[in-house]
Amino acid sequence: MTTDCARAGAGCVGNPYSFAPTVRARLLLARDRDVIEVAEGRALRLSDRRQERIGQREHHRVLVFTRAEIRIPDRGLPWGHRPSFVNLVLDAHHPAAGRGHVLLIGENEPDGTVGTDKGRINALRLRGDPPRPDPLRARSAEHGKIPVDRERRTVIYSLPLERLGEGAQLAVQARLATSSAHLSFPTRVSTRLILADRRDQTDLGGRAREVASFGGEIAENNGLNCLPGASPCLTRKVGVLRMSKPARRRLFVNLVAVSADPFGGGRPGDAVRVVDGGELEVVRYPARLKG
């Protein structure tokens, strides 16, 4: 999510504003795409309602639901065998908001359009009531800093995975703690989760792209502005992936980060620091559990 521009200009989508909107969001399992509330026979609650406030200097905010799940009763869903939908329901408000004030779902572009494909809803479907497998974790960062350079991507956490078979499902979570307290300007920190052939791979490709859903992309590239006075800043990521073919080799789950100076002020050699408190976690579900 991105606030629209604070001052009139070519990049405005709607009318400019300087206030910080409050956003509420929740996930529903519903019988139709347009259902926005829990209602008997129409929708079930998948998550609690989240509330976030987005200031203009922060500009971006990523909503992450880490505990959104439901057990389907043996008798089935209230709407029977008709299709089901996972709906992300959002609203935004502020006392000063008026006609033409909008919150962007994506990012603003210089020509006044909205760049999309910055988020997703994914789901794991598991048959029966299996115990949750022990997670694999990486807590040691591959690198201790992220260059403030939009062209330089850096792998921060990486986990090797052996013997990934067809139909296996992965549930992936990550936390990244960064600091720009030593810098005099805000930095944008964007991250992406990918399945990779190598520990140092920063883009989709190779065998991993051929054998996994979404070409190996586990979570889209998106991020936040880390303000010097608000450091450390916490990035959270969550995503799932299904193997469409057997890997037949070791693959890696990589958390890839890139930084930039959205308001200017950066100099060559500037970098955001990676601080304690981050990790990458992968839970592997075997193919026999796929619903």
C-alpha positions as CSV (number, residue, x, y, z in Angstrom):
1,M,0.0,0.0,0.0
2,T,1.2,3.5,-0.9
3,T,0.0,7.0,0.0
4,D,-0.8,9.2,-2.9
5,C,1.4,12.3,-3.5
6,A,1.6,15.0,-0.8
7,R,1.9,17.9,-3.4
8,A,0.3,18.4,-6.8
9,G,2.5,16.9,-9.6
10,A,2.7,14.6,-12.6
11,G,2.8,11.5,-10.4
12,C,-0.5,12.1,-8.6
13,V,-3.2,9.5,-9.0
14,G,-5.9,11.5,-7.2
15,N,-6.0,14.7,-5.2
16,P,-2.8,15.3,-3.1
17,Y,-3.0,15.1,0.7
18,S,-0.6,15.5,3.7
19,F,-2.4,13.4,6.3
20,A,-1.6,9.8,7.3
21,P,-4.5,7.5,6.5
22,T,-5.5,4.6,8.8
23,V,-6.0,1.3,6.9
24,R,-7.9,-1.8,8.2
25,A,-7.6,-5.2,6.6
26,R,-8.8,-8.8,7.1
27,L,-8.9,-12.1,5.3
28,L,-12.1,-14.0,4.7
29,L,-13.0,-17.4,3.2
30,A,-16.1,-16.6,1.1
31,R,-18.5,-18.0,-1.4
32,D,-18.2,-15.0,-3.7
33,R,-15.5,-12.6,-4.8
34,D,-17.4,-9.5,-3.6
35,V,-18.1,-10.6,0.0
36,I,-16.6,-8.1,2.5
37,E,-18.0,-9.2,5.9
38,V,-18.3,-12.4,7.9
39,A,-21.9,-13.6,7.3
40,E,-23.7,-16.9,8.0
41,G,-23.6,-19.0,4.9
42,R,-21.5,-16.4,3.0
43,A,-18.1,-16.0,4.6
44,L,-15.9,-17.3,7.4
45,R,-13.1,-15.4,9.3
46,L,-9.6,-16.3,8.2
47,S,-7.7,-13.6,10.2
48,D,-8.2,-11.0,12.8
49,R,-8.5,-7.4,11.5
50,R,-5.2,-5.6,11.1
51,Q,-4.9,-1.8,11.5
52,E,-2.0,0.3,10.2
53,R,-1.3,4.0,9.9
54,I,0.7,5.2,6.9
55,G,2.5,8.5,7.0
56,Q,3.8,10.4,3.9
57,R,7.4,9.9,4.9
58,E,6.9,6.2,5.3
59,H,4.9,6.3,2.0
60,H,4.8,2.4,1.7
61,R,3.4,-0.3,4.0
62,V,3.2,-4.0,3.4
63,L,0.5,-5.9,5.3
64,V,1.5,-9.4,6.3
65,F,-0.8,-12.0,7.7
66,T,1.3,-14.8,9.4
67,R,-1.6,-16.6,11.1
68,A,-4.5,-16.9,8.8
69,E,-5.9,-20.4,8.7
70,I,-9.1,-22.4,9.1
71,R,-10.0,-26.1,9.5
72,I,-12.7,-27.1,7.2
73,P,-15.4,-29.1,9.1
74,D,-16.1,-32.7,8.1
75,R,-19.5,-31.6,6.9
76,G,-17.9,-29.2,4.5
77,L,-18.4,-25.4,4.1
78,P,-21.8,-23.7,4.6
79,W,-22.1,-23.0,0.9
80,G,-21.6,-26.6,-0.2
81,H,-19.5,-27.6,-3.2
82,R,-19.6,-24.2,-5.0
83,P,-16.2,-22.4,-5.5
84,S,-14.6,-20.7,-2.5
85,F,-12.5,-17.5,-2.5
86,V,-9.9,-16.0,-0.1
87,N,-10.8,-12.3,0.0
88,L,-8.5,-9.5,1.3
89,V,-10.8,-6.7,2.4
90,L,-9.4,-3.2,2.9
91,D,-10.7,0.2,4.0
92,A,-8.9,3.5,4.5
93,H,-10.0,6.5,6.4
94,H,-9.0,9.9,8.0
95,P,-11.0,12.8,9.3
96,A,-9.5,15.1,6.7
97,A,-10.1,12.8,3.8
98,G,-12.4,14.0,1.0
99,R,-13.4,13.4,-2.6
100,G,-10.5,12.3,-4.8
101,H,-8.2,11.2,-1.9
102,V,-7.0,7.6,-2.6
103,L,-4.7,4.9,-1.2
104,L,-2.7,3.1,-3.8
105,I,-2.6,-0.7,-3.9
106,G,0.8,-1.0,-5.4
107,E,3.2,1.9,-6.0
108,N,3.0,5.3,-7.7
109,E,4.6,5.8,-11.1
110,P,6.0,9.1,-12.5
111,D,3.2,9.3,-15.1
112,G,0.4,9.1,-12.5
113,T,-0.4,5.4,-12.9
114,V,-0.3,2.7,-10.3
115,G,2.4,0.0,-10.5
116,T,0.8,-3.3,-9.5
117,D,1.9,-6.8,-8.8
118,K,3.4,-5.9,-5.4
119,G,1.5,-8.4,-3.3
120,R,-0.4,-11.6,-3.4
121,I,-2.7,-14.1,-1.6
122,N,-1.4,-17.6,-1.5
123,A,-2.7,-20.6,0.3
124,L,-1.6,-24.1,1.4
125,R,-4.2,-26.8,1.3
126,L,-3.5,-29.8,3.5
127,R,-5.7,-32.9,3.8
128,G,-6.4,-34.4,7.2
129,D,-5.0,-32.9,10.4
130,P,-1.2,-33.4,10.1
131,P,1.2,-32.2,12.8
132,R,3.2,-29.2,11.7
133,P,6.7,-30.3,10.6
134,D,9.7,-28.9,12.4
135,P,10.7,-25.7,10.6
136,L,14.2,-25.1,9.1
137,R,15.7,-21.8,10.1
138,A,18.6,-19.5,9.1
139,R,19.5,-16.8,11.6
140,S,23.0,-15.9,10.4
141,A,22.9,-13.2,7.8
142,E,24.9,-13.7,4.6
143,H,25.7,-10.0,4.5
144,G,25.7,-7.3,7.2
145,K,24.7,-4.4,5.0
146,I,22.6,-3.5,1.9
147,P,24.1,-0.9,-0.5
148,V,21.9,2.1,-1.0
149,D,21.8,1.4,-4.8
150,R,18.6,0.4,-6.6
151,E,20.7,-1.7,-9.1
152,R,22.4,-3.9,-6.5
153,R,20.5,-6.8,-4.9
154,T,21.9,-8.7,-1.9
155,V,21.0,-12.1,-0.5
156,I,20.6,-11.6,3.3
157,Y,19.3,-15.0,4.4
158,S,19.6,-18.4,2.6
159,L,18.4,-21.9,3.4
160,P,19.4,-25.0,1.5
161,L,16.7,-27.6,0.7
162,E,17.5,-31.2,-0.3
163,R,15.3,-33.7,-2.1
164,L,12.3,-31.5,-3.0
165,G,9.8,-33.8,-4.7
166,E,6.9,-33.1,-7.0
167,G,3.9,-31.8,-5.1
168,A,5.8,-30.7,-2.0
169,Q,4.6,-27.4,-0.5
170,L,6.7,-24.8,1.3
171,A,5.5,-22.3,3.9
172,V,8.1,-19.5,4.2
173,Q,8.4,-16.7,6.6
174,A,11.1,-14.1,7.1
175,R,12.0,-11.2,9.2
176,L,14.7,-8.6,8.4
177,A,15.8,-5.9,10.8
178,T,17.6,-2.9,9.3
179,S,18.9,0.4,10.5
180,S,19.5,3.7,8.8
181,A,20.1,5.5,12.1
182,H,23.7,6.3,10.9
183,L,22.4,8.0,7.7
184,S,20.9,11.5,7.4
185,F,18.1,10.4,5.0
186,P,15.3,7.8,4.7
187,T,16.1,4.7,2.8
188,R,13.7,2.4,1.0
189,V,14.3,-1.3,1.8
190,S,12.6,-3.7,-0.5
191,T,12.7,-7.5,-0.3
192,R,11.7,-10.6,-2.2
193,L,11.6,-14.3,-1.5
194,I,12.7,-16.7,-4.2
195,L,13.6,-20.3,-4.8
196,A,17.1,-20.4,-6.3
197,D,19.8,-22.7,-7.6
198,R,22.6,-21.0,-5.6
199,R,23.0,-19.4,-2.3
200,D,24.0,-16.1,-3.9
201,Q,21.3,-16.0,-6.6
202,T,19.3,-12.8,-6.5
203,D,16.9,-13.3,-9.5
204,L,14.6,-16.0,-10.7
205,G,16.1,-18.5,-13.1
206,G,17.7,-21.9,-13.6
207,R,16.3,-25.2,-12.5
208,A,14.4,-23.6,-9.6
209,R,12.3,-21.6,-12.1
210,E,11.5,-24.7,-14.1
211,V,10.3,-26.9,-11.2
212,A,8.2,-24.6,-9.0
213,S,5.0,-22.6,-9.0
214,F,5.2,-18.9,-10.0
215,G,8.5,-19.6,-11.6
216,G,10.1,-19.9,-8.2
217,E,8.8,-16.6,-6.8
218,I,7.6,-17.1,-3.2
219,A,6.8,-13.4,-2.4
220,E,6.9,-10.3,-4.5
221,N,9.4,-7.5,-4.3
222,N,7.9,-4.8,-2.0
223,G,9.1,-2.8,0.9
224,L,9.0,0.2,3.2
225,N,10.8,3.5,3.9
226,C,13.1,3.2,6.9
227,L,13.4,6.6,8.6
228,P,16.6,7.3,10.6
229,G,14.7,8.2,13.7
230,A,12.6,5.0,13.5
231,S,15.4,2.5,13.2
232,P,15.6,-0.4,13.6
233,C,12.9,-1.1,10.9
234,L,11.3,-4.6,10.7
235,T,10.4,-6.1,7.3
236,R,8.2,-9.2,7.4
237,K,7.7,-11.6,4.5
238,V,5.4,-14.6,4.1
239,G,4.8,-16.8,1.1
240,V,4.1,-20.3,-0.1
241,L,5.3,-22.4,-3.0
242,R,4.4,-25.8,-4.6
243,M,6.8,-28.0,-6.5
244,S,5.5,-28.8,-10.0
245,K,8.4,-31.2,-10.7
246,P,11.0,-32.9,-8.6
247,A,14.1,-30.7,-8.1
248,R,16.7,-33.5,-8.5
249,R,19.3,-31.2,-6.9
250,R,19.8,-29.0,-3.9
251,L,17.9,-25.7,-4.1
252,F,17.8,-22.7,-1.8
253,V,15.2,-20.3,-0.4
254,N,16.8,-16.8,-0.6
255,L,15.7,-13.5,1.0
256,V,16.9,-10.9,-1.4
257,A,17.0,-7.2,-0.5
258,V,17.7,-3.9,-2.3
259,S,17.8,-0.3,-1.0
260,A,17.5,3.2,-2.5
261,D,17.1,6.8,-1.3
262,P,13.6,7.8,-2.4
263,F,14.0,11.4,-1.3
264,G,17.6,11.8,-2.3
265,G,20.7,12.4,-0.1
266,G,22.5,9.2,-0.7
267,R,26.2,9.1,-1.7
268,P,28.3,6.3,-3.2
269,G,29.2,3.8,-0.5
270,D,26.2,4.4,1.7
271,A,24.6,1.2,3.0
272,V,21.7,0.2,5.3
273,R,22.9,-2.0,8.2
274,V,21.4,-5.5,8.9
275,V,20.9,-5.8,12.6
276,D,20.0,-8.6,15.0
277,G,16.5,-9.9,15.1
278,G,16.0,-11.4,11.6
279,E,15.6,-14.9,10.4
280,L,14.3,-17.1,7.5
281,E,12.0,-20.0,8.3
282,V,10.8,-22.7,5.9
283,V,8.2,-25.5,6.8
284,R,8.2,-28.4,4.3
285,Y,4.9,-30.3,3.7
286,P,5.2,-33.6,1.8
287,A,3.2,-34.2,-1.4
288,R,1.0,-36.7,0.3
289,L,-0.7,-33.9,2.3
290,K,-1.6,-31.7,-0.6
291,G,-5.3,-31.0,-0.7
